[in-house]
Amino acid sequence: MLQVLTSAWALFLGLGLLMVGNGLQGTLLGVRGNIEGFSTLQMSFVMAAYFVGFLGGSRMAPDMIRRVGHVRVFAALASLISSVMILYPLLNEAAFWIIGRVIIGFCFSGVYVTAESWLNNAASNENRGKALSLYMIVMMLGVVVAQALMLVADPSGYETFIIASVLISVSFAPILLSISPTPAFETTKPMSLRQIMNISPLGCVGMFLLGSVFSAQFGMSAVYGAEAGLTVAQISFFVGSFYVGALLLQYPLGWLSDRMDRRVLILSVAALGGVGSLIGMVFGGVYPLLLIAAFVIGGTTNPLYSLLIAHTNDFLQHEDMAAASGGLVFINGLGAVAGPLVTGWLMGDQVFGASGFFLLLLVLLFAMVAYSGYRMTQRPSVPVSDTGTMSPMSPTSTPVAVEFAQELAIEADREDQSAA
């Protein structure tokens, strides 16, 4: 791990700063929207707009890179992100925030595609797994660190927006100054959604549900905190708890995934996340229990992303994994667009209020439990000895990083077959 960090420290530093900036702007807008008097429904459109842009960017960024190259795409998109963040406090209108979030989502997707292709190019067969693990750790830590920066200045002012903008501007300096070779860029054409559904119904349905869960968690947790009357410090710890849980539970669940029936594990992990959501909904007024609920939800929903991809891989040939991963990421993105919109409606004063945030997570996670149980009755499980390795992934990753993880899974599977 240390060798990987030493050889690509500038890339990881830049990615870390990007994630700090992204995590900061998400929480900051949730808090600032409440200060500006935006309704939860308005904020749901603001938060969903990011995932609309992200989904579009993941589809268009590869063509942009092929036309003008990695360096120009990275620098141009990062500059746009920085500019929009500066404009947020100047234009306190929900319509502008929605447009700004679409732009930022699109740009972050393109920036991640570029950075992840650099990372894939820099990794060798010997350190690919370590590079991927370090990438995920940096992504999660960036969001956690961002929550601490919420306490640096008053969110009703300009300073925190300036900090987020500066972090993004600084992030591409170490990357662009240290990376000289630009890798050849190729992505696999995704499978059709019908093909993937026929191969793994649980993978498809699970990824759609999980997209809604994660986007609600990523986009609306700060909005929930503001609606629930939490202080800025309490909101920061609350949002950070999701990602601390994700960071700490990803690897233990990955270890279990390679040693038991994945459908049983998916059902169990989704059920645990549902219990965490129930705790948050019933005991939201007890702050320590609220933090526990966030930790459990984050610690279960993030690993589910990797679990569902690994489960789908169990029914695929090696040559089809990359194509299937692109389709799964797209399905996840469709769910991500819907998540904040439904959450915002449920959190309305005329519906369930702030507790609607946890209600949505509860319904979606138990829907995954029910569907997992149903699928277990439809076909036999894949023997544990025949399953591939689960590679840890973040739900914020683009198809490039997921293909990167698929390469790692294929290499590990081939090594196991050779050893046998």
C-alpha positions, 0 to 999 in steps of 0.5 A, spaced: 500 500 500 505 504 501 509 503 495 502 505 491 501 511 495 509 513 494 508 512 486 502 516 485 501 520 491 500 526 487 494 523 483 491 521 490 492 527 493 488 531 488 483 526 488 482 527 496 482 534 495 476 533 489 472 529 494 473 534 500 470 539 495 465 535 493 463 532 500 463 540 503 458 543 497 453 537 498 453 538 506 453 546 505 448 546 500 443 542 505 444 547 510 444 553 506 438 551 503 434 551 510 437 558 511 435 561 505 428 558 506 428 553 501 422 547 502 424 540 502 421 539 495 426 544 492 432 542 495 430 535 493 430 537 486 437 541 487 440 534 490 437 530 484 440 535 479 447 533 481 445 525 479 442 528 473 449 531 471 453 525 473 449 520 469 450 524 463 457 526 464 459 518 465 456 517 458 459 523 455 466 524 458 469 518 454 467 522 447 470 528 450 476 525 452 477 522 446 476 528 442 481 533 446 485 529 451 485 527 458 489 534 460 484 539 457 478 535 459 480 535 467 482 542 467 476 545 464 471 541 468 475 542 474 475 550 473 467 550 471 466 546 478 470 551 482 466 557 478 459 554 480 461 553 487 463 561 488 456 563 484 452 559 489 452 564 495 451 570 490 445 567 486 440 564 492 435 562 487 433 554 487 432 555 479 440 557 479 442 552 484 438 546 480 442 548 474 449 549 478 448 542 481 447 539 474 453 542 471 457 540 477 454 533 477 456 533 470 463 536 471 465 531 477 463 525 473 468 527 467 473 529 472 472 522 476 473 518 469 479 522 467 482 521 474 480 514 474 483 512 467 490 515 469 489 511 476 488 505 472 494 506 467 498 507 473 497 501 476 500 494 475 498 487 475 501 486 482 499 492 485 492 493 482 488 491 488 492 495 493 491 501 488 483 500 488 483 499 495 487 506 496 482 509 491 476 507 495 479 509 502 481 516 499 474 517 496 471 516 503 476 520 507 475 526 503 468 526 504 469 525 512 474 530 512 469 535 508 464 535 514 470 538 519 470 544 514 463 545 515 465 548 522 470 553 520 466 558 518 458 560 518 454 557 512 450 563 512 456 567 509 461 566 503 467 563 506 465 556 506 463 556 499 470 559 497 474 554 501 470 549 497 472 552 490 479 553 492 480 546 494 477 544 487 482 549 484 488 546 488 486 539 486 488 539 479 495 542 480 498 536 483 495 531 478 496 535 472 504 537 474 506 530 476 502 526 470 506 526 464 503 520 460 496 520 458 493 513 457 490 511 451 482 511 453 477 506 451 471 504 455 467 498 453 460 498 450 455 497 456 450 491 455 443 492 454 439 493 460 434 487 458 440 482 457 443 484 464 436 483 467 436 476 464 442 474 467 441 477 474 435 480 476 437 481 483 443 485 480 439 490 476 433 491 481 438 491 487 442 496 483 436 501 482 434 501 489 441 502 491 442 508 487 436 511 490 438 509 497 445 512 496 443 518 493 438 520 498 443 519 503 449 523 499 444 528 497 439 529 503 442 527 509 444 534 510 437 537 508 434 532 514 439 535 519 437 542 518 429 540 518 430 536 524 433 542 527 440 539 528 446 544 529 451 545 524 456 541 528 451 535 529 449 535 522 457 534 520 458 529 525 451 526 522 453 526 515 460 523 516 457 517 520 455 514 514 462 514 511 465 512 517 461 506 517 462 505 509 469 505 510 470 501 516 465 495 514 467 495 507 472 490 508 469 485 513 463 484 508 468 483 502 471 478 506 464 474 508 462 475 501 468 471 498 466 465 503 458 465 503 452 465 499 452 472 496 444 472 496 444 471 503 449 476 505 445 481 500 439 480 504 442 480 511 446 486 509 440 490 506 436 488 513 441 490 517 441 497 513 433 497 514 434 496 521 438 502 522 433 506 518 428 504 523 432 506 529 433 513 525 426 514 524 423 512 531 429 515 535 431 521 531 430 525 537 436 522 540 442 524 537 447 518 539 442 513 536 441 518 530 449 517 529 449 509 530 443 509 525 447 513 520 453 509 521 449 502 520 446 505 514 452 507 511 456 501 513 451 497 509 449 501 503 456 502 501 458 495 501 452 493 497 454 496 491 460 492 491 456 485 493 451 486 487 456 487 482 460 481 485 453 477 485 452 479 477 459 477 475 458 470 478 453 469 472 458 472 467 463 470 463 470 474 464 469 477 457 462 480 459 464 483 465 466 490 463 460 490 458 455 488 464 458 493 469 457 499 465 450 497 464 449 496 472 452 503 473 447 506 468 441 502 472 444 505 479 444 512 476 437 512 474 435 510 481 440 515 484 436 521 480 429 518 483 432 518 490 432 525 492 426 527 489 422 522 493 425 523 499 423 531 498 416 529 497 416 524 503 419 530 508 414 535 506 410 538 512 404 535 509 407 528 508 411 525 514 416 531 515 423 530 517 422 522 518 420 521 511 428 521 510 429 515 514 422 512 511 424 512 504 431 508 506 427 503 510 422 502 504 427 501 499 432 496 503 426 492 506 424 491 498 431 489 497 430 484 502 424 481 500 426 481 492 433 477 495 429 472 498 424 471 492 430 470 487 433 465 492 426 461 491 427 462 483 434 458 482 439 455 486 445 459 488 452 459 485 457 454 489 462 459 494 467 455 490 465 457 483 464 465 485 469 470 484 472 475 488 469 481 490 472 488 489 471 494 494 467 500 490 464 506 492 457 508 489 460 514 487 465 511 482 464 511 474 464 506 469 472 507 468 473 505 476 468 499 475 471 496 469 478 497 473 475 493 479 472 488 474 479 487 471 482 485 478 476 480 479 478 477 473 485 476 475 484 474 482 479 469 479 484 466 474 489 466 479 484 461 483 483 457 477 491 456 476 492 454 483 486 449 483 
